Amino acid sequence: MPSPRVERETPTFIQSARRTQLVGVAIDVIAEVGAEKASLNKVAERAGVSRGVLTYHFGSRDGLLDAVVAEVYSVAAEQVGPAVTDATTPRDALAHFITGSIEFYANYPRHMSSLASIFASGHTPRATSGEHASEMLEVDMILSRGIDVGQFRPMDTELMAVVIRSILDAALKRVAAGSDTHSLIEEVLHTVLAATRLENR
């Protein structure tokens, strides 16, 4: 008779803290050598642990990369989300999303470098990432609310969300190249708000 399956217990605070620390090490390694070369052995060596510790926490290299993607989006949500949520108008929410995103790129370059490397490696294409889909849906909803209240012009909100994402991708490259963040924010805000505003407003 087979033994009953034992479910893994909910991680303790110490286990969760250790997992977070290991993800942080993985972010640094991926930012330095790229996702393709960031093996479990390399991350384990940097963290000063055995490979088995990583497989215990993440199951596999794919699990570790997934955890890095989730962590980058989680930190971004913590940094950008509150101002977007607290905005009193869709226009302000969109402005906070753009401003916060570019500031995040500037303040967390290693996070963004590791995320871009993982997406480029083909491990988790951004188009199929649940975190990316949630971000795009949030922008779509902001645009839809703006249309409903008469702040934004009628538009294909899904297409405009993709356009905004593309502009932010370009901004990310400019930030990585050393462009002035303040000037970049002003330019992107001007471009996006001009493209979405209702005429005569």
N, C-alpha and C positions, 0 to 999 in steps of 0.2 A: 504494500500500500504506500503510495507516495506521501512524502511529508507535506504538511500544509505549507502553503507559500507564506513567507514572512515579509511583510511590507517594511520598507525602510522607514525608520522613525523620522519625525519632523526634525530637521537640523537644529542643534542647540545654538545658542548665541555665539559660542566659541567657534563652532563649525561654520556658521554663516560668516563670521568675521574672517576666518581662515580662507573661505571660498572667495570672498571679496578681495582679500589680499592677493590671492593667486591670479584672479582676473586682472588685477592691476599690474602684476608682473607680466602677464601675457600681453597686455596692451603695450607695455614698454618694448617688449621683444618684437612684437609684430611691427610697431612703428619703426624700429631700427633695421630689421632684416627682411620685413615683408611676410605676408601670411604664408606664402609657399615654403619659406625656409624656417618658419616658426614651428619646429617640431616639439612634441611633448618633452623630449629629452632636453632640448635647449631651454624651454621654459622652466622645467624642473631644476636644471642646473642653476639658472639665474635666481630661482626662488630658494635654493638651498634645501630642496626636498627630493625625495625619490620620485620616479615616474609613477609609481604606484599611488602616491598621494594624489596626483592629478587624476588618475583614472578612478580613484575612489570618489572624488568630488564631482567629476564631469563625465565619467564613463569612457570617453574617447577624445581624440583630438577634435573631431567634429563638434562634440559637446562643449569643449572649451571655446571653440570659435563662436558657437552659438551664444555662449555666456558673455563673450566680449561684445558681440553685437547688442545683446539685451542691455548690458551695462552702459554702453555709450548712449543708447537711446534713453535709458533711465536717468542718467546724469543730465542729459539735455533737457528732459522733461522737467527735472527739478529746477534747472536754471532758467528755462524759458517759460514753462507752463503757468506759474502763478500770475505773471503780468498779463498774459493772454486771457486767462480765466477772469481776472479782476477788471478787465477793460469794460467800459460802459457802452461802447458802440462797436459794431463790426469793423469799422475803419480803424479804430484804435487797436482792436485785437489783431488785425492784420499787420499794423505797424509794429506792434510789440513782438509779433512772431518773427518778422523780418529782422528787426533790431536785435532781438535776443538770439536769434540763430547765428547772425554774423559775429556777435560778441562771443558766443560760445565757440565758434571756429577759432577765434583769436585767443581765447583763454584756455582752450583744451586741444592744442594742436596734435598731441600724441594720440588722443582719443580719435580724432577725425582721421588721422593718418592710418591708424590701425583699421578703422571701419572701412575706409576707402580701399585698403589693401585686401581685406576679406571679400568685399563685394567684387573687386577686380579679379580675384583668384578663381571665381566661379563656384566657390564653396556654397555661398548663399547669395545668389543674384539679388540685387536690391529690389527688382520688380516683384520677386516672390516673397520678400520679407514681410512678415506680419507687422513689425514695428513701422516699416516704411508705409505700408498700407494704412495704418492708423493715423500716421502723420498727414498723409494725403487726404484722408477723409476729414480730418480736423480743418484743414485749409478749405476744402470744398464746403464744409458747413459754415465757416466764417463768410465765405463769398455768398452763399445762398441767403444767409441772414441779412447781409448787406443789401442784396437785391430786394428782399422782402420789405425792408424798412426804407428803401429809397436812397441808400447811400451809394450803392454800386449800380452800374448800368446792367441791363439784361445781357447775359453771356452764357457760354457753355462753361459751367463752373469746374467740371472735371478737367477740361482742356486748360483752363486758366490756372488751375492748381499745378498742372504739369509744367506750364510756362514759368510759374513762380519758382517751382523746384529747380528748373533749369537755370534760372537767373541766380539762385542761391548756390548752385553747384559752381557757376562761374565765379561767384564771390568767394567761395571757399578756395579756389585756385589762386585768386588774387591775394587773399589773406596769407596763404602759404608762401606766396612769393614776396611778401613783405609790404604790401600796399597799406596805406593808412586806413585803419578801421573806421574812423569817424567819417572820413570823406566817402568811403565805400558805402557805408550805411545810408548816408544822405543821397547818394546817386541811385542806389537800389530802391529806396523808399520813393523817391521822385518818379522813377520809372514804373514801379508797380502801382502806386496810387493813381498815377496819371492814366494807366491802362485800365483801371477798374472803376474810376469814379463816374458818376452819372453826369451828363452834360449840364452846365450851368450850376454846378454845386462846388 
